[in-house]
Amino acid sequence: MGFGAGTLLSAVAYELVPEASFQHGVGVGIGVSLGALAYYFGDRIIDKGGGAERQDIDGGAGGSGFAMFLGALLDGIPEAFILGITLALGGGVSVAFVAAVFVSNVPQGVAGTSSLRAAGVSDRRIFRMWTALTITCALAAALGFAIADSVPHTGLYAEAFAGGAVLTMLADSMMPEAFEHGGNTVGLLTVAGFLVAGVLTVLD
């Protein structure tokens, strides 16, 4: 999870909100801020509804299965949305960003499954929930593709919005969870993840 957090940090820095983006004015900063606020308030609502333990590696103490599912959607949709935008704007998906999403989602999926089991959700229902999540993220990617392809400059601000949401998610849950169970070594792994994704960005 620490390594995955590093790859996502790199993706935000090099793919979603690079230095050149701020040359387009305050709109990018506003987009990042709105994305952060959207995730913050969405996360608070879901936490209060029983989804606070959705990324607990130990499975948490139980909670609402539906709230955890909504929390997983909140965590995953910004990434899927960006994949669609990237396809629309560049004609191809960045290897670095795909690697970052993949590496970070593996521990998130394991933690989410453990938490859902702790909440008493059956394996069959968990499978159906992850399937629904995959379909929803695919639809989010399609929406990102449609918006970026049809409205000029929308992709830039949408990427900034998603970047703010991803950064907030990392600071709010993923990195604290990794540090809680991995200790100080997680810091080194986070840097390693950042460097690997950065190298992939250069090679791409």
Buried (B, 14 or more C-beta within 10 A) or exposed (E): BBBBBBBBBBBBBBBBBBEEBBEBEEBBBBBBBBBBBBBBEBBEBBBEBBBBBBBBBEBBEBBBBBBBBBBBBBBBBBBBBBBBBBBBBEEEBBEBBBBBBEBBBEBBBBBBBBBBBBBEBEEEEBEEBBEEBEEBBEBBBBBBBEBBBEEEEBBBBBBBBBBBBBBBBBBBBBBBBBBEBBEEEBBEBBBBBBEBBBEBBEEB
